[in-house]
Amino acid sequence: MPLDASRLGVFPAWLPGETFFSLCSRLHFLSGNLRPGSTSKQLFGLSERSIKHDLPCGLDAFELNTCGRWGGAISIVEQHTIFPFFSPFQSDSSVAGALAQIRGPSVGSLKYQFGLVCGGFGADHPLRACRSCMAKDLGSYGVAYWHLPHQYPGVVICHEHGEVLCECVQNRRWCGRFSWTMPSTGTLRDLDYGVITPMEQERLALLACACRDLGSMGIAAHFDPVVAAQLYRERLPVESAAHGLLRHICPLRRFHPYVYLPSTEVAATSFISQMVRSPRRHIHPLKHLMMITWLFGEVSSFAVCHDIACDESSAASAPTALPQNPDVSVSPAKRKGQPRPKRLKPELRALLLSRLAVGMPKDDLCREFQLTISTVNKLLRAEPEVQVSWSARRMALDQADHRLRWAELQLRFPSHSLTELRRECQSLYIWLHRNDREWLNGQANQMAKPARIPNPRVDWENRDDELQRELKAEIIRRFGSDQNLCLKQSQIFSLLPRLAQRLERRDRYSRTRAYMKLLSKR
């Protein structure tokens, strides 16, 4: 059932920079509904379990149920959600598929598809607010609301007041249930970073501005990842690139979500290597912003360089137009090493067609009969049945040849895994993966799987100790002691929001889990 307009009295307008979730929360309170599910049903026709505060879904249903009073689905996504922050480095097809999910009843695995789950910055985007902005909003509009520039991943301080943003303890993975909520003192938690140095303030302000600029570019903006990697390579310092990156990100590392940025020259070198090579998977936008703010300063400067590089690439790849002069022509006899085009006699034509029907390579035909490749192509286009036969025969011959080469490669390296064989002959693997994937998968399934070796670079024992010490320090700071406490799990998670993300590794952090169990039993 759509939202009852008579119960609202008046329809609230969009507030400056307001998020879509904030508008829906205001509609919930104005409607008088007691349960979040009632409002989500009226607005989206969905259960509250389907609603996410960061990346919404059901936008088509919302537009229909509200008669488009607050705009169409696309305009809402572009102007009132954080989705445009992620779209510039995605392909057009990925963006189109994501928009279809957002307009539909479920976002599904959108965060995983965009590389947020494995991006190193977390896929949990808590609601954030600035207390000075809240006071200002109450005086100007009578209500504090969620500002879009505060919600972009990576924004730690308010761009207007320079204050560290507070995080909402509701609608988190560990809080237990979804709720329509607005910024208030009772639901916000201060992030105690202590004294922030001028350098940290400057770097956080730079990142906040970069995040806001990227998010405000709209869903039509697109950066080619290959061109971006090329620009990064060209701008890298000649010497000590890793040291320069570390100096740039050092003031950020103690702030969430930057705590796992590189801290050593080896890690920084690996980070740079990932960003300057041709991209092999989705990369979190914050990684791009690390490179952009380091090498270009601002997103706008990077965008100008990107557009120039794309224009130069297009001009270089465009074919050079020949002067159109009907009186001047290039004689075929003057072409270096190229035979003249021929008029095919019936006997020669029949012979060529018979050779092509059995899949003879075009180059061999050209050498044997002194023909140009254009002559052979014209002949094939004139005989569609022969062209189909030639294509099928060539594919069968190429397939047999590549399968034989792969079998020989397996005989040469019987102990190699699939990944190791792929490194031995990359072009062979790529051809089979594109043209004979089912057969290649069958071969891969017959190969012995290598034993999974834990990453030796990750000291899980040390991470467990650090997490336990951090949790204990926060408990003592809040309660004076960690003795004689009986805390709920949600209370513990609210004290250290990063804790829930770390404990998703169910096979790790055993001492931290034991300490949490001790706190909840007392």
C-alpha positions as CSV (number, residue, x, y, z in Angstrom):
1,M,0.0,0.0,0.0
2,P,1.5,3.4,-1.0
3,L,2.3,6.0,1.7
4,D,-0.9,7.8,2.8
5,A,-0.4,11.5,1.8
6,S,-3.2,12.7,4.1
7,R,-1.2,11.5,7.2
8,L,1.8,13.6,6.3
9,G,0.0,16.9,6.1
10,V,2.6,18.4,3.8
11,F,5.2,16.8,1.6
12,P,8.7,17.6,2.9
13,A,11.1,18.9,0.3
14,W,14.7,17.8,-0.2
15,L,17.1,19.6,2.2
16,P,20.4,20.8,0.9
17,G,22.8,17.9,0.3
18,E,20.3,15.4,1.9
19,T,20.7,11.6,1.4
20,F,17.9,9.4,0.1
21,F,17.9,7.5,3.4
22,S,17.5,10.7,5.3
23,L,14.4,11.7,3.3
24,C,12.9,8.2,3.9
25,S,13.6,8.4,7.6
26,R,11.8,11.8,7.7
27,L,8.8,10.3,5.9
28,H,8.8,7.4,8.4
29,F,8.5,9.8,11.4
30,L,6.0,12.0,9.6
31,S,3.8,9.0,8.7
32,G,3.4,8.0,12.4
33,N,4.3,4.4,11.6
34,L,5.6,2.5,14.7
35,R,7.5,-0.2,12.8
36,P,10.2,0.3,10.2
37,G,8.7,-2.4,8.1
38,S,5.4,-0.5,7.7
39,T,7.2,2.4,6.0
40,S,9.4,0.3,3.9
41,K,6.4,-1.6,2.7
42,Q,4.6,1.6,1.8
43,L,7.6,3.2,0.1
44,F,9.2,0.3,-1.6
45,G,6.8,-2.7,-1.3
46,L,9.7,-4.5,0.5
47,S,10.5,-5.8,3.9
48,E,12.9,-3.7,6.0
49,R,15.4,-6.5,5.8
50,S,15.9,-5.6,2.1
51,I,16.7,-1.9,2.9
52,K,20.3,-0.6,3.1
53,H,21.1,2.9,4.2
54,D,24.1,3.3,1.9
55,L,23.2,1.6,-1.4
56,P,19.4,1.5,-1.7
57,C,17.1,-0.7,-3.8
58,G,13.5,-0.6,-5.0
59,L,13.9,2.9,-6.5
60,D,11.4,2.1,-9.3
61,A,8.8,1.1,-6.8
62,F,9.5,4.2,-4.7
63,E,9.0,6.5,-7.8
64,L,5.7,4.7,-8.5
65,N,4.4,4.7,-5.0
66,T,5.3,8.4,-4.5
67,C,4.1,9.5,-8.0
68,G,7.6,10.8,-8.7
69,R,7.1,13.6,-6.2
70,W,10.8,13.5,-5.1
71,G,12.2,12.8,-8.6
72,G,12.9,9.7,-10.8
73,A,15.0,6.7,-9.8
74,I,18.1,7.8,-11.7
75,S,18.0,11.4,-10.4
76,I,17.7,10.1,-6.9
77,V,20.6,7.7,-7.3
78,E,22.8,10.4,-8.9
79,Q,22.1,13.3,-6.5
80,H,21.2,11.7,-3.2
81,T,23.2,8.4,-2.8
82,I,26.9,7.5,-2.6
83,F,26.6,5.3,-5.7
84,P,28.3,7.9,-8.0
85,F,31.4,7.7,-5.8
86,F,31.9,4.1,-7.1
87,S,30.8,4.4,-10.7
88,P,33.6,6.4,-12.4
89,F,36.1,3.6,-12.4
90,Q,33.5,0.9,-13.4
91,S,32.7,-0.1,-17.0
92,D,29.5,1.1,-18.6
93,S,28.1,-2.4,-18.5
94,S,28.9,-2.7,-14.8
95,V,27.2,0.6,-14.0
96,A,24.1,-0.3,-16.1
97,G,23.8,-3.6,-14.3
98,A,24.2,-2.0,-10.9
99,L,21.5,0.6,-11.7
100,A,19.2,-2.2,-12.7
101,Q,19.8,-3.8,-9.3
102,I,19.2,-0.6,-7.4
103,R,16.0,0.1,-9.3
104,G,14.9,-3.5,-8.6
105,P,13.9,-5.3,-5.3
106,S,17.4,-6.2,-4.2
107,V,21.0,-5.0,-4.6
108,G,22.2,-8.6,-4.3
109,S,26.0,-8.9,-4.4
110,L,26.6,-5.3,-5.7
111,K,29.2,-4.5,-3.1
112,Y,31.2,-7.7,-4.0
113,Q,30.8,-6.9,-7.7
114,F,32.3,-3.4,-7.2
115,G,35.3,-4.8,-5.3
116,L,34.3,-3.3,-2.0
117,V,34.3,-6.5,0.0
118,C,37.9,-7.3,-0.9
119,G,39.1,-3.7,-1.4
120,G,40.9,-3.3,2.0
121,F,38.6,-0.5,3.2
122,G,35.6,-2.5,4.3
123,A,32.2,-2.7,2.7
124,D,30.4,-1.3,5.9
125,H,29.6,2.4,5.4
126,P,28.3,3.7,8.8
127,L,26.0,6.7,8.9
128,R,28.1,9.8,9.9
129,A,27.2,13.3,11.1
130,C,28.9,16.5,12.2
131,R,27.7,18.0,15.5
132,S,28.1,21.5,14.3
133,C,26.1,20.8,11.1
134,M,23.4,19.2,13.3
135,A,23.1,22.4,15.4
136,K,23.0,24.5,12.3
137,D,20.4,22.3,10.7
138,L,18.2,22.5,13.8
139,G,18.3,26.3,13.7
140,S,17.7,26.5,9.9
141,Y,15.3,23.7,9.2
142,G,14.1,22.4,12.5
143,V,15.6,19.0,12.0
144,A,19.1,17.4,11.8
145,Y,19.6,15.2,8.8
146,W,22.1,13.1,7.1
147,H,24.4,15.0,4.7
148,L,25.6,13.2,1.5
149,P,29.2,14.6,1.6
150,H,29.6,13.1,5.1
151,Q,28.6,9.6,3.9
152,Y,31.3,9.0,1.2
153,P,33.7,6.3,2.2
154,G,37.0,7.8,3.4
155,V,35.5,11.0,4.7
156,V,36.6,11.5,8.3
157,I,36.1,15.2,8.9
158,C,33.4,17.7,7.9
159,H,34.5,19.8,4.9
160,E,32.7,22.8,6.3
161,H,33.7,22.8,10.0
162,G,36.8,20.6,10.0
163,E,35.4,18.5,12.8
164,V,35.8,14.7,13.1
165,L,32.5,13.1,12.1
166,C,30.5,11.0,14.6
167,E,29.3,7.5,13.6
168,C,25.8,6.2,14.1
169,V,25.5,3.0,16.2
170,Q,22.3,2.0,14.4
171,N,22.0,0.0,11.2
172,R,25.4,-1.7,11.7
173,R,25.9,-5.4,11.2
174,W,26.2,-6.0,14.9
175,C,23.3,-3.9,16.1
176,G,20.7,-6.5,15.4
177,R,18.0,-4.8,13.3
178,F,17.2,-2.1,10.8
179,S,15.7,1.2,11.7
180,W,14.8,4.5,10.1
181,T,16.9,7.0,12.0
182,M,18.0,10.6,12.1
183,P,21.1,12.1,13.7
184,S,20.7,12.5,17.4
185,T,23.0,12.6,20.5
186,G,21.7,9.2,21.7
187,T,22.6,7.3,18.5
188,L,25.9,8.9,17.6
189,R,29.3,7.8,18.9
190,D,32.4,10.0,19.0
191,L,35.5,8.6,17.4
192,D,38.3,9.3,19.9
193,Y,41.3,10.0,17.8
194,G,42.8,12.4,20.3
195,V,44.6,15.5,19.2
196,I,44.8,15.8,15.4
197,T,48.0,17.4,14.1
198,P,47.9,20.2,11.4
199,M,49.4,17.7,8.9
200,E,46.7,15.1,9.7
201,Q,44.0,17.8,9.4
202,E,45.4,19.0,6.0
203,R,45.6,15.4,4.6
204,L,42.1,14.5,5.9
205,A,40.6,17.7,4.4
206,L,42.3,16.8,1.1
207,L,40.8,13.4,1.0
208,A,37.4,14.7,2.1
209,C,37.5,17.1,-0.8
210,A,38.6,14.4,-3.3
211,C,35.8,12.0,-2.1
212,R,33.3,14.8,-2.5
213,D,34.6,15.7,-6.0
214,L,34.5,12.1,-7.2
215,G,31.0,11.6,-5.9
216,S,29.7,14.8,-7.4
217,M,30.8,13.9,-10.9
218,G,27.6,11.9,-11.6
219,I,27.0,8.4,-13.0
220,A,27.8,9.5,-16.5
221,A,31.5,10.2,-15.6
222,H,33.9,7.4,-16.6
223,F,37.7,7.0,-16.1
224,D,39.4,4.4,-18.2
225,P,41.4,2.2,-15.7
226,V,44.0,1.5,-18.4
227,V,44.5,5.3,-19.0
228,A,44.5,5.9,-15.3
229,A,47.3,3.3,-14.8
230,Q,49.3,5.0,-17.6
231,L,48.9,8.4,-16.0
232,Y,50.1,7.0,-12.7
233,R,53.2,5.5,-14.3
234,E,54.0,8.8,-16.0
235,R,53.7,10.9,-12.8
236,L,55.6,8.5,-10.5
237,P,58.8,10.1,-9.0
238,V,62.0,9.0,-10.7
239,E,63.4,7.9,-7.4
240,S,62.0,6.7,-4.0
241,A,58.4,6.3,-5.2
242,A,57.5,4.0,-2.3
243,H,59.0,6.5,0.2
244,G,57.0,9.3,-1.4
245,L,53.7,7.3,-1.1
246,L,54.5,6.4,2.5
247,R,55.1,10.1,3.3
248,H,51.7,10.9,1.7
249,I,49.6,8.3,3.5
250,C,51.4,8.3,6.9
251,P,49.1,11.1,8.4
252,L,46.1,9.0,7.4
253,R,46.9,5.6,8.8
254,R,45.5,5.9,12.3
255,F,42.1,6.9,11.0
256,H,39.4,4.5,9.9
257,P,39.2,3.3,7.1
258,Y,42.9,4.0,6.4
259,V,44.4,1.8,9.1
260,Y,45.5,-0.9,6.6
261,L,47.2,1.3,4.1
262,P,50.9,0.3,3.4
263,S,53.2,1.0,6.4
264,T,56.5,-0.4,4.9
265,E,58.4,0.3,1.7
266,V,57.8,-3.3,0.6
267,A,54.0,-2.9,1.0
268,A,54.1,0.6,-0.6
269,T,56.0,-0.8,-3.6
270,S,53.4,-3.6,-4.0
271,F,50.6,-1.0,-3.8
272,I,52.1,1.1,-6.5
273,S,52.7,-1.9,-8.7
274,Q,49.0,-2.8,-8.4
275,M,47.9,0.7,-9.4
276,V,50.3,1.2,-12.4
277,R,49.8,-2.1,-14.2
278,S,46.8,-2.9,-16.4
279,P,43.9,-3.5,-14.0
280,R,42.9,-7.2,-13.6
281,R,40.0,-6.7,-11.3
282,H,37.8,-4.0,-9.7
283,I,39.9,-1.6,-7.5
284,H,38.3,0.4,-4.6
285,P,38.0,4.1,-5.5
286,L,39.9,5.1,-2.3
287,K,43.0,3.4,-3.8
288,H,42.7,5.5,-6.8
289,L,42.2,8.6,-4.6
290,M,45.4,7.8,-2.8
291,M,47.3,7.9,-6.1
292,I,45.4,10.9,-7.4
293,T,45.9,13.1,-4.3
294,W,49.5,12.1,-4.2
295,L,50.4,12.6,-7.8
296,F,47.8,15.1,-9.0
297,G,46.6,16.9,-5.9
298,E,43.0,17.2,-6.9
299,V,40.5,15.0,-8.8
300,S,39.8,17.9,-11.3
301,S,43.5,18.0,-12.3
302,F,43.5,14.2,-12.8
303,A,40.2,14.5,-14.9
304,V,41.8,17.0,-17.2
305,C,44.9,14.9,-17.7
306,H,42.7,11.8,-18.3
307,D,40.6,13.6,-21.0
308,I,43.8,14.8,-22.8
309,A,45.3,11.3,-22.7
310,C,42.1,9.8,-24.1
311,D,41.9,12.3,-26.9
312,E,45.6,11.7,-27.8
313,S,45.0,7.9,-27.8
314,S,42.0,8.3,-30.0
315,A,43.9,10.5,-32.5
316,A,46.8,8.1,-32.6
317,S,44.5,5.1,-33.3
318,A,42.4,6.9,-35.9
319,P,43.3,5.9,-39.5
320,T,45.0,8.6,-41.6
321,A,42.7,9.8,-44.3
322,L,44.2,9.8,-47.9
323,P,43.7,12.9,-50.0
324,Q,40.7,12.5,-52.1
325,N,41.9,13.5,-55.6
326,P,40.1,11.6,-58.4
327,D,43.0,12.4,-60.8
328,V,45.7,10.9,-58.7
329,S,45.8,7.3,-57.7
330,V,48.4,4.9,-56.4
331,S,49.5,2.2,-58.8
332,P,49.2,-1.3,-57.4
333,A,52.6,-2.0,-59.1
334,K,54.2,0.6,-56.7
335,R,53.1,-1.2,-53.6
336,K,56.1,-2.7,-51.9
337,G,56.0,-6.5,-52.0
338,Q,52.3,-6.5,-52.8
339,P,50.9,-8.3,-55.8
340,R,48.3,-6.7,-58.0
341,P,44.6,-7.5,-57.5
342,K,43.5,-10.1,-60.1
343,R,40.3,-10.9,-61.9
344,L,39.7,-14.6,-61.2
345,K,39.2,-16.9,-64.0
346,P,36.6,-19.6,-63.5
347,E,39.1,-22.4,-63.2
348,L,41.2,-20.5,-60.6
349,R,38.1,-19.4,-58.7
350,A,36.8,-23.0,-58.4
351,L,40.3,-24.1,-57.2
352,L,40.4,-21.4,-54.6
353,L,36.9,-22.2,-53.3
354,S,37.8,-25.9,-52.9
355,R,40.9,-24.9,-51.0
356,L,39.0,-22.5,-48.7
357,A,36.2,-25.0,-48.1
358,V,38.7,-27.4,-46.4
359,G,40.1,-24.5,-44.2
360,M,43.3,-23.6,-46.0
361,P,44.8,-20.5,-44.4
362,K,44.4,-17.3,-46.3
363,D,48.1,-16.4,-46.1
364,D,49.0,-19.7,-47.7
365,L,46.6,-19.1,-50.6
366,C,48.0,-15.6,-51.1
367,R,51.6,-16.9,-51.3
368,E,50.8,-19.8,-53.6
369,F,48.7,-17.9,-56.2
370,Q,50.2,-14.4,-55.7
371,L,46.9,-12.9,-54.5
372,T,46.1,-10.0,-52.3
373,I,44.3,-10.7,-49.0
374,S,41.5,-8.4,-50.2
375,T,40.9,-10.7,-53.2
376,V,40.5,-13.7,-50.9
377,N,38.2,-11.8,-48.6
378,K,36.0,-10.6,-51.5
379,L,35.8,-14.2,-52.7
380,L,34.7,-15.4,-49.3
381,R,32.1,-12.7,-49.0
382,A,30.7,-13.6,-52.3
383,E,30.3,-17.3,-51.3
384,P,28.6,-17.3,-47.8
385,E,28.4,-21.1,-47.7
386,V,32.2,-21.4,-48.3
387,Q,32.8,-18.7,-45.7
388,V,30.9,-20.7,-43.1
389,S,32.7,-23.9,-44.0
390,W,36.1,-22.1,-43.9
391,S,35.4,-20.6,-40.5
392,A,34.2,-23.9,-39.0
393,R,37.2,-25.8,-40.4
394,R,39.7,-23.2,-39.2
395,M,38.2,-23.2,-35.8
396,A,38.4,-27.0,-35.6
397,L,42.0,-27.0,-36.8
398,D,43.0,-24.2,-34.4
399,Q,41.2,-25.9,-31.6
400,A,43.0,-29.2,-32.2
401,D,46.4,-27.4,-32.5
402,H,45.9,-25.5,-29.2
403,R,44.7,-28.6,-27.4
404,L,47.8,-30.5,-28.6
405,R,50.1,-27.6,-27.4
406,W,48.4,-27.6,-24.0
407,A,48.8,-31.4,-23.7
408,E,52.5,-31.0,-24.5
409,L,52.8,-28.2,-21.9
410,Q,51.3,-30.5,-19.3
411,L,53.8,-33.3,-20.2
412,R,56.7,-30.9,-19.9
413,F,55.6,-29.6,-16.5
414,P,53.6,-32.5,-14.9
415,S,53.8,-31.0,-11.3
416,H,52.7,-27.5,-12.3
417,S,49.3,-26.1,-11.1
418,L,46.9,-24.4,-13.5
419,T,48.3,-21.0,-12.5
420,E,51.9,-22.1,-13.1
421,L,51.0,-23.6,-16.5
422,R,49.3,-20.3,-17.4
423,R,52.5,-18.4,-16.7
424,E,54.5,-20.7,-18.9
425,C,52.4,-19.8,-22.0
426,Q,50.1,-16.9,-21.4
427,S,48.9,-16.6,-25.0
428,L,48.0,-20.3,-25.2
429,Y,45.9,-20.2,-22.1
430,I,44.1,-17.0,-23.2
431,W,43.1,-18.6,-26.6
432,L,41.7,-21.7,-24.9
433,H,40.0,-19.6,-22.2
434,R,38.2,-17.5,-24.9
435,N,37.5,-20.2,-27.5
436,D,37.5,-23.6,-25.8
437,R,36.7,-22.8,-22.2
438,E,34.7,-26.0,-21.5
439,W,37.5,-28.2,-22.6
440,L,40.0,-26.2,-20.6
441,N,37.9,-26.4,-17.5
442,G,37.7,-30.1,-17.9
443,Q,41.5,-30.3,-18.0
444,A,41.8,-28.1,-15.0
445,N,39.4,-30.3,-13.0
446,Q,41.6,-33.3,-13.6
447,M,44.7,-31.5,-12.3
448,A,45.8,-32.0,-8.7
449,K,44.9,-28.9,-6.6
450,P,48.0,-27.4,-4.9
451,A,47.9,-27.2,-1.1
452,R,46.8,-23.8,0.1
453,I,49.7,-22.2,1.9
454,P,48.9,-19.4,4.3
455,N,50.3,-16.0,3.3
456,P,53.6,-15.7,5.3
457,R,53.5,-11.9,5.1
458,V,50.5,-11.8,7.5
459,D,51.3,-12.3,11.2
460,W,47.8,-13.4,12.4
461,E,49.1,-14.0,15.9
462,N,50.3,-10.4,16.2
463,R,47.1,-9.1,14.7
464,D,45.1,-11.0,17.3
465,D,47.2,-9.6,20.1
466,E,46.8,-6.1,18.8
467,L,43.1,-6.4,18.4
468,Q,42.7,-7.8,21.9
469,R,44.8,-5.0,23.4
470,E,42.9,-2.3,21.5
471,L,39.6,-3.8,22.7
472,K,40.8,-4.0,26.3
473,A,42.1,-0.4,26.2
474,E,38.7,0.8,25.0
475,I,36.8,-1.2,27.6
476,I,39.0,0.2,30.4
477,R,38.7,3.8,29.0
478,R,34.9,3.5,29.0
479,F,34.3,1.6,32.2
480,G,37.4,2.2,34.2
481,S,38.1,-1.6,34.4
482,D,37.4,-4.8,32.5
483,Q,36.4,-6.6,35.6
484,N,32.9,-7.5,36.8
485,L,31.3,-6.5,33.4
486,C,28.4,-8.4,31.7
487,L,28.2,-6.8,28.3
488,K,26.1,-7.8,25.3
489,Q,27.8,-8.6,22.1
490,S,26.3,-5.5,20.4
491,Q,27.7,-3.3,23.2
492,I,31.2,-4.7,22.6
493,F,30.9,-4.1,18.9
494,S,29.6,-0.6,19.4
495,L,32.8,0.2,21.4
496,L,35.1,-0.8,18.6
497,P,33.2,-0.8,15.2
498,R,36.1,-2.3,13.3
499,L,35.8,-5.4,15.5
500,A,32.9,-6.9,13.6
501,Q,34.8,-6.7,10.3
502,R,37.9,-8.3,11.7
503,L,36.0,-11.2,13.3
504,E,34.5,-12.1,9.9
505,R,37.6,-14.3,9.6
506,R,36.1,-17.1,11.6
507,D,39.3,-19.1,11.7
508,R,41.3,-16.2,13.2
509,Y,41.5,-14.0,16.3
510,S,41.0,-16.8,18.8
511,R,42.3,-14.8,21.8
512,T,40.1,-11.8,21.0
513,R,37.1,-14.1,20.8
514,A,37.9,-15.7,24.1
515,Y,38.3,-12.2,25.7
516,M,34.9,-11.2,24.4
517,K,33.3,-14.3,25.7
518,L,34.8,-13.6,29.1
519,L,33.4,-10.0,29.1
520,S,29.9,-11.2,28.2
521,K,29.8,-14.0,30.9
522,R,30.8,-11.9,33.9
